[in-house]
Amino acid sequence: MVGGRIVTTMTRCRLASDADYLSRLELESVSQELQQCSPGLCIEQVGLEANLSDTAGDTVPNSPGRVAQLMRGLLGAKYDALVLNAAYLPSKLASGLTIGAISKRITPYDVLISTEDCLLDELPDHSTIVANDIRREAQLLYYRSDFKMVRSQGSIDSVIQKIRNEQLDGAVLAACDVERLNKQDHVVEFLTCSICVPAAGQGSLAVLVRSDEEQIKKCVRSINHPASYGEIIAEWAFLDHLGVTDKAPVGVLGRIEGKALELEGMIALPDGHERIHSVVKGSVGREAELGDKLAQEILEAGGRELMREINLH
């Protein structure tokens, strides 16, 4: 049963993630949770190289090419289960793969780290901000058109160091990434959806398995968090109805409380000149229907024209 305790005679589950430090922390978190729920399971954490193939592949962590590469490794039975940040998971999986579990969601919002601990409204005019995400950039520019958005390579630690050295005025990052790295002390402000709607899946981890591996699926299912799973199903339905990827300037966040589900979403122009936002409410069990409803409302409110303008349709 989902959320139950499973004792299994299975001797091994090869559990993998990407090779960067944050992904390895996510892997460790899932591994510990699985061990608690399935004490008879012997978990082997598989260490992956930056490049999994003989050809020149995408080695940027969480990039679409890298995620596809990792999923091919799972399909090829190089490991039994794959841990991925749900925010970077495509809404449609490759044939032969399925979601074994969605972990309990931690803080799904984006956060601000800044020089002199300035709030977003307190930052000087024309401040240089790193977001490294078109969704964040578009919404921040909608909120404050004077911001200068830049991209920065490297880890969250390197971004924080650049802010300390006054090379940057601020950075907007996923709260869950900051929390998993134990860098919460650097957070100045949590950005609500009125400023920045998160990415679909943000705050949860997804465990992928092969569709035909029933024993693995049964073990992994023990750590599934039903409310988080339901929220993310609604969010993916929203993206699917719009026909966009996670790389579009689109954000969505589901919230389940009891039997009620609220879904909030937006689409924006990359330059921040326009942002269309809406909220719908429904009930648990109708997640996909609610995602479709929210997408349709946004399309009818002008989202269809925005999508044509930025060549998403």
Protein Blocks (a to p, Z undefined) as FASTA:
>chain_A
ZZiacddfbfbdcddddfbfklmmmmmmmmmmmmmmmmmbccddddddfblbfbdcdfbg
hiaklmmmmmmmmmnopafbdcddfklgcfbdcehiacfbdcddddfbdcdddehhiafk
lpcghiacdekpaklmmmmmmmmmmbccdddeddfklmmmmmmnopafbdcddfklmmmn
opmmmpmbdcdfkloccdehihiacddddfklmklmmmmmmmpcfklmmmmmmmmmmmmm
nopafkbccddddddehjaccdddddddfklpaccdddddddehilmmmmmmmmmmmmmn
opmmmmmmnopZZ
